Amino acid sequence: MKEYGFALHTTTPELGLAISNFIDDIRHDVWKLDRNVSNLMHQYMIDFIKPQTWADMAFIAVAKGPGGFTGTRIGIVAARTLGQQLDIPVFTVSTMAAFAWRNQVDDDTFIAVQMPARGGMLFCGIYQIMSDGSGLSTVMLDVVLTPELWKEKLADLKDNYRLLEADSGLAATAANMLELAYLDYQQGKRPDWTKALPFYGQHPVNG
């Protein structure tokens, strides 16, 4: 039986799903569900993985945020439930890390990612592609900063960075999340579903 990985992205009004056996079958799609994510997500997931079944899954990857509070929570809960019921690992992937991986550069340039946050603040993260091809290195963990503090952090990189603004198309990074999780899976990492926690960054308000 082939082993598949499954990725779930719900931190925006769009639902992003991806599935792959990392050999000859990879599928991914995005649906704009807005506030119907919680009502429709499970049926979309069931239809999407066919002809595979949940028994074919070796691991789950889920976007942990930052993003909308409600959507992020829904995705994390779904992934934890699947991980528990199927007794398989659950990899949480930063929304911004997946965006960085999707827009990776081929040299040792730092990848700085920013996302709009409430109150004029920014979600910020800094990453670098591992030279051995084993994935993404987190140089600065996801954090909420003022634009001024963020500029100071970027100045420390001495122009050796590429700045990305993660403000659209995030659900489409489900396939990139799956790639990052698979790289960790190949390295023998097996995170338990109980470790799958969201990153909100700010106190939830009408998420």
Secondary structure, DSSP 8 states (H G I E B T S, - for coil): ---EEEEEE-SSSEEEEEEE-SSS-EEEEEEE-GGGHHHHHHHHHHHHHTTS-GGGEEEEEEE--SS-HHHHHHHHHHHHHHHHHHT--EEEE-HHHHHHHHT--SSS-EEEEEEE-GGG-EEEEEEEE-TTSS-EEEEEEEEEE-HHHHHHHHHTTTT-EEEEE--S-GGGGHHHHHHHHHHHHHTT----GGG------S--S--
